[in-house]
Amino acid sequence: MQDTPEVCVLRFGHRPGRDDRMTTHVGLTARALGADRVVFPDNATQSRDTVEGVTGRFGGPFAVELSGSQKAFVRDWEGSVVHLTMYGERIQDVEDEIRERHCETPLLVIVGGEKVPFELYEHADWNVGVTNQPHSEVAGLAVFLDRLFEGRELDLEWAGAERRVIPQATGKRVEER
């Protein structure tokens, strides 16, 4: 979102063939719900290409990057770190604190794709559970970003879009620009 420091989503871990769709959806959700960029593991090139293609067609700005060392990316991050996990503190108990800190510092949101090492839990400023029940990491990211931005992300305008979805009660309408 334009008037706050950067929000970067890191997809921690990716198993090619098994996680392709989920990793792609983490990136699409990050883009659609107000994050500034997503960082995928370096073996998620197909997900990167898909998210970049959507950004090209439906607008941005939104950056997609690959990282060879996700642990180093987290370690070197200059800002606050939120790790989304069903084992964390309840979002409703920490969202105000996270939002206040985000007004001052960039925010890294970590979404796990496979077993997350314990050191990640220790490095995070907050380990946050959107619910303490098993659920999709994409759903957790969506709820977290909506809470962080308090719904403002739903009114984003997209620059440079080749296509624009026109909301309507029934049917599908997409305008080409």
N, C-alpha and C positions, 0 to 999 in steps of 0.2 A: 504494500500500500504506500502511496507516494509520500505521506507526511510523517512516516515513522522510519526508524532504521531498518535495515535489511532483514528479511526473514528468508532463511535458507533451509531447505529440507534435504536431509541426508538419508538415502536409502542404504542402510547398513546390511551388507551381504546380499548376494544374488546367486541363485542356483540356475544356470542356463537350462532351458527346457522345462523346468518346474516352476520357476518364478517369473517368467517373461511377462505374462499378462498382469500379474499383481504389481511388479515393478513399474510397468508402463502406467498402470492406474494410479500409483503413488505420484508419479510425475504429472499426470493429467489433473489429478485432484489438487496438488500443490499449485499448479498454474491457475486453475479455474477459481480457486478460493483464496487468492491474494498473495501467495508467496512470491518472492522475487526470482528464485532459482531453485533448481534441484541438482543434487550431486548423486550420481549413480556409481556403483563399482565399475571398474574398467572392463569387466566382462559383460556389461549390460548395453552393448552398442545398439542392439535392436530396439530396446526401449528408448534410448537417446534419440535414435532416428525417428521413431514414431512421434515422440513428444515435440521434437523440433519441427516435424511436418505439420502437426496440429497448430503449433504456434505460428508457423508461416501462413497457414490458411485462415486461422481464426483470430490472429493478432497477438500482440504482446504489449509491453516488453516482458520477456521471460527467458532466462538462460538455463541451458542444460549442460552439465559438465560430467566428465568421468574422472574418477580418482583411483589411482593405483594403491594408495594406502589410506584406507578410511580411518584407521586408528590415529594416524598422523594428522589427518584432516581435523578430527575432533580435538586432538591435543593442541594443535596450532590455532584453533578458533579463538578469535578475539571478540568476546561477547558472552552472552548467556547461552546455556545449553539445556534444552528440554529433551528428555528421552521418553517417548510414548511407550508404555508397557501396561499390561493389565495388572501388574503387581505394584503400581505406583500409588502416590497420593491421589485422592479424588480431585478431578479437574475443578469441581465447584469449590473446593477448599483452597486452591492455589492460583486460580486464574487471575484474580485481581493483582496479586503480587507479581506474577509473570508479566501481565500487561503493563504495570507500572515500570518494571525494570526495562521492558522493551522500548519504552519511550526514550530511554537513554542509551541503549546498547543494541547492537545487532543480535539476532536470535537464531540459533541453530536448533532445528527440530529433527531429532533422530527417530527414524522409523525402521525397526528391525525386519530383516528378511529371513534370517535363520537364527540359530542360537547366538544371542548377544553375549559377549564376554563380560564378566562381572566388573571389570575395570571401567566399563562404560557406565554402569550404574553409579560407580563411585565418582566418575568425572562429571556427571551431569549435575547441574544446579538443582534440577527438579526431575524426578522420575514420576511421570504423570499417568494415571489410569483414567481413561474416559469412562470406562466401566470396569469393574473387577471380574468380569465374565469373559470367556473366550469370544473373540470377535475378529473381524477383519482389520488389518492395519490401515487399510484405506478408509474405513469408517472412522477409526480413531483419529486419523489425520484430519478428516473433514470436520468432525465435531470440534477438535482442538482449534483449527483455524477459524471456524465460525465463532467460537467463544473468544478467541484472541482479538479478532477484528469486530466483534459485537454486531455482526451482520452487515457491516459496511462493504464487505467484499462482494456482496450480492448485487451491488450497483456499479461495479467496475466497468469502465469503458475500455475497449481494446483498440490500440493504434495499429495501423498497417494491415488490417484484416482484409483478406480477399473475399471472405464469406462472413455473413452475419445471420445468426438464427433469429427469426422474428417470433416472439412468443405469441401463442394463440391457444385457445381452449382445445381444439382438436386438429389433427393433421400435423404435417411438417412443412415449414416454410423457411427456406434459406435463400437469402439475397446474395447474389454475386456482385462484387464491387468492381 
